Structure formats: C-alpha cells, structure tokens
Amino acid sequence: METFVQAALQNGFSVVVAAFLLLRMERELRGLREAIDRLRYCQSCRFAPLVREDGEGR
C-alpha cells in the first residue's frame, strides 16, 4: 500500500506541474497568435478596421 501511495504522489506531481505549465503557456500563445494576426493584417490591408474572431473591432 505504501508503494502505491508513493507512486501516485510521484506521478501526480508530474501531472500537476505539466498542467500548470500548459495553462500558463496557453495565455502566452493566445497573445502570440493575436500579434501574428495583427502583423498579417498590416501586410494585407492597412485601411480596413481590424476585426477579431469574436466580431469585435479594434
């Protein structure tokens, strides 16, 4: 029983750390995607308003 608890704690810790890092990285990736979309917009059409995927303009 002790080895089972120890193995669960070791594997559980790895899963929690990976989940934490993925959640933090998701915000950064979203910002990067928005920056890339802005750059794409700048190259193709400078005079039209930028409209995001959710329909709101900037």
C-alpha positions in Angstrom: 0.0 0.0 0.0 2.9 2.4 0.8 4.5 1.9 -2.6 1.1 2.6 -4.3 0.8 5.9 -2.5 4.4 6.8 -3.2 3.9 6.0 -6.9 0.7 8.0 -7.1 2.3 11.0 -5.4 5.3 10.9 -7.8 3.2 10.6 -10.9 0.6 13.0 -9.7 3.1 15.7 -9.0 4.4 15.4 -12.6 0.8 15.7 -14.0 0.1 18.8 -11.8 3.3 20.5 -12.9 2.6 19.8 -16.6 -1.0 21.1 -16.3 0.2 24.2 -14.5 2.8 25.0 -17.2 0.3 24.3 -20.1 -2.3 26.7 -18.5 0.3 29.4 -18.2 1.6 28.9 -21.7 -1.9 29.0 -23.2 -2.2 32.7 -22.3 1.2 33.5 -23.9 0.3 31.5 -27.0 -3.0 33.4 -27.3 -1.1 36.7 -27.2 1.4 35.5 -29.7 -1.5 34.4 -32.1 -3.1 37.9 -31.8 0.2 39.6 -32.5 0.7 37.4 -35.6 -2.8 38.2 -36.8 -2.1 41.9 -36.4 1.1 41.5 -38.4 -0.8 39.7 -41.1 -3.4 42.5 -41.1 -0.7 45.1 -41.5 0.7 43.4 -44.6 -2.6 42.9 -46.4 -4.9 45.9 -45.7 -4.0 49.0 -43.8 -7.2 51.0 -44.2 -9.9 48.5 -43.1 -10.6 48.1 -39.4 -9.2 45.0 -37.8 -11.9 42.6 -36.7 -11.2 39.8 -34.3 -12.7 36.3 -34.4 -15.3 37.2 -31.8 -16.5 40.0 -34.1 -15.3 43.0 -32.1 -13.2 45.6 -33.9 -10.2 47.4 -32.5 
